[in-house]
Amino acid sequence: MNGDSKVLVVAVTTLFSSLFYSCNLETKDINQTASNLRIITHNVWYGFTKVPTRKETWIAWMNKQQPDIVALQELNEYTHQKLATDAKRYGHTFSALLKEDGFPTGITSRYPMDDIQRITAGFHHGLMRVRIQAIYFYVIHLHPSNWEMRKSEINQLLQDIKALPPDSKVILAGDFNTFSPLDSVYYAHGRLEPFFSKRDLQYQENNLHNGQLDYTVIQEVMDVGFIDLEANLRSADYNFSGSFPTLIEKEGEHGDQRRLDYIFASKNLGNKVTTAKIINTDTALILSDHLPVVVDLDFDK
């Protein structure tokens, strides 16, 4: 085979591979109303800066999941363009980043998004709200070490929701950094209180509420009618894994398993949920220090 022929074969092969890859990802018409949605939330741990090689594994994993909407936390050192570039690698044409400093949140989508709101005042990390497929999505990352700050943040968020049009469909997704009363039985071992007491003394944090784990933040979310989707769909043989920590290697002590990552839905979406779970596969356990949460909605139900 001569040199020109080799170049032609390589070019055709590359073109075919690119077309196959694009078609494999772009499987849905972005201009149509979706009959179903797969939503993932994931705290990706310092924007992959701690162990950069993780990102390729994460991108490959995300491609296998085929999500429609992804809420992300800890996009450290990301720019708007960097998020857009990564999103395209798993088939998402649309993306929005909260900010380009600190610990940004972000969201990517297979479908167009509008009404993008970025709120930083009153929030430790900030809050993002976007509308996709007529659903308001809030990307959440509450204060990591102060329950009173988390309470203030969630109250501000709930006030924002009250200002939405009546009967709006709403999804809350992200790292809430706090505990659900629906999980209290899994913390009855009493090992988390000494862990947080030590942190509060050593680092002047405010994790414990009168010496106890704080459940009031999540309780407030549920009190206004939001459904904790993962807890709501637990089977009779459910085995609690929490969503933090994972098997990824990190310095320091991290305490017992606990659920910090949630997806909540307004009641008008509750009966559309077919799947809601924390992914704790071998691969997911080494993608980040948090496990991802996946939810499937079926609007034909």
PyMOL commands that set and color helices and strands:
alter all, ss='L'
color gray80, all
select helices_A, chain A and resi 3-25+46-48+54-65+80-89+147-162+181-187+192-203+216-223+229-232+267-270+284-286
alter helices_A, ss='H'
color red, helices_A
select strands_A, chain A and resi 36-43+69-73+94-97+106-109+113-119+127-132+135-141+169-175+227-228+261-265+273-278+293-298
alter strands_A, ss='S'
color yellow, strands_A
deselect
rebuild
show_as cartoon
